[in-house]
Amino acid sequence: MPMTEAESLVLEHLRHIRGAVDGLREDMREVKGRLGILENQYANLSSRVDRIDGRIERMEQRLELIEA
């Protein structure tokens, strides 16, 4: 049974949509990967800032700038 022009047009649109969705899926994988890297870097930075804060507090105590 031959395909009508309307059916052919619908299939063409569906193929285009599938291609667009595949592209978005790949973009999302990349974004998730980058977000994971940023989260890891943030956690490391936060830990470093916490350690620096503790060191500054100890220095302030030694210099008697704050009470122990």
Sine and cosine of phi, psi and omega as CSV:
sin_phi,cos_phi,sin_psi,cos_psi,sin_omega,cos_omega
0.00,0.00,0.82,-0.57,-0.03,-1.00
-0.94,0.33,0.55,-0.84,0.00,-1.00
-0.99,0.16,0.68,-0.73,0.03,-1.00
-0.97,0.23,0.26,-0.97,0.01,-1.00
-0.89,0.45,-0.61,0.79,0.00,-1.00
-0.91,0.41,-0.69,0.73,0.02,-1.00
-0.90,0.44,-0.65,0.76,0.03,-1.00
-0.89,0.46,-0.66,0.75,0.01,-1.00
-0.91,0.42,-0.66,0.75,0.02,-1.00
-0.89,0.46,-0.71,0.71,0.01,-1.00
-0.88,0.47,-0.64,0.76,0.03,-1.00
-0.88,0.48,-0.69,0.72,0.03,-1.00
-0.91,0.42,-0.66,0.75,0.01,-1.00
-0.89,0.45,-0.64,0.76,0.05,-1.00
-0.90,0.44,-0.65,0.76,0.03,-1.00
-0.89,0.45,-0.70,0.72,0.02,-1.00
-0.88,0.47,-0.69,0.72,0.01,-1.00
-0.87,0.50,-0.68,0.73,0.03,-1.00
-0.89,0.45,-0.66,0.75,0.01,-1.00
-0.91,0.42,-0.67,0.75,0.01,-1.00
-0.91,0.42,-0.66,0.75,0.04,-1.00
-0.87,0.49,-0.66,0.75,0.04,-1.00
-0.90,0.44,-0.68,0.73,0.03,-1.00
-0.90,0.43,-0.61,0.79,0.02,-1.00
-0.88,0.47,-0.71,0.71,0.02,-1.00
-0.91,0.41,-0.65,0.76,0.06,-1.00
-0.87,0.50,-0.67,0.74,0.00,-1.00
-0.90,0.43,-0.62,0.79,0.06,-1.00
-0.87,0.49,-0.69,0.73,0.01,-1.00
-0.91,0.42,-0.70,0.72,0.00,-1.00
-0.89,0.46,-0.68,0.73,0.02,-1.00
-0.89,0.46,-0.65,0.76,0.04,-1.00
-0.89,0.46,-0.71,0.70,0.02,-1.00
-0.91,0.42,-0.62,0.78,0.02,-1.00
-0.90,0.45,-0.65,0.76,0.05,-1.00
-0.87,0.49,-0.66,0.75,0.04,-1.00
-0.89,0.45,-0.71,0.71,0.01,-1.00
-0.88,0.47,-0.66,0.76,0.03,-1.00
-0.88,0.48,-0.67,0.74,0.02,-1.00
-0.90,0.43,-0.70,0.71,0.02,-1.00
-0.90,0.44,-0.63,0.78,0.03,-1.00
-0.89,0.45,-0.69,0.73,0.00,-1.00
-0.88,0.47,-0.68,0.74,0.02,-1.00
-0.90,0.43,-0.69,0.73,0.00,-1.00
-0.91,0.42,-0.67,0.74,0.01,-1.00
-0.88,0.48,-0.67,0.75,0.03,-1.00
-0.89,0.46,-0.67,0.74,0.01,-1.00
-0.90,0.43,-0.66,0.75,0.01,-1.00
-0.90,0.44,-0.65,0.76,0.04,-1.00
-0.87,0.49,-0.68,0.74,0.02,-1.00
-0.91,0.42,-0.66,0.75,0.02,-1.00
-0.90,0.44,-0.66,0.75,0.02,-1.00
-0.86,0.51,-0.69,0.72,0.03,-1.00
-0.89,0.45,-0.65,0.76,0.01,-1.00
-0.91,0.41,-0.66,0.75,0.02,-1.00
-0.90,0.44,-0.66,0.75,0.02,-1.00
-0.87,0.49,-0.69,0.73,0.02,-1.00
-0.90,0.44,-0.63,0.77,0.04,-1.00
-0.90,0.43,-0.66,0.75,0.02,-1.00
-0.88,0.47,-0.63,0.78,0.03,-1.00
-0.91,0.42,-0.69,0.72,0.00,-1.00
-0.90,0.43,-0.59,0.81,0.01,-1.00
-1.00,0.10,0.03,1.00,0.00,-1.00
0.85,0.53,0.60,0.80,0.09,-1.00
-0.99,0.11,-0.40,0.92,0.09,-1.00
-0.70,-0.72,0.31,-0.95,0.03,-1.00
-0.98,0.19,0.57,-0.82,0.00,-1.00
-0.94,0.35,0.00,0.00,0.00,0.00
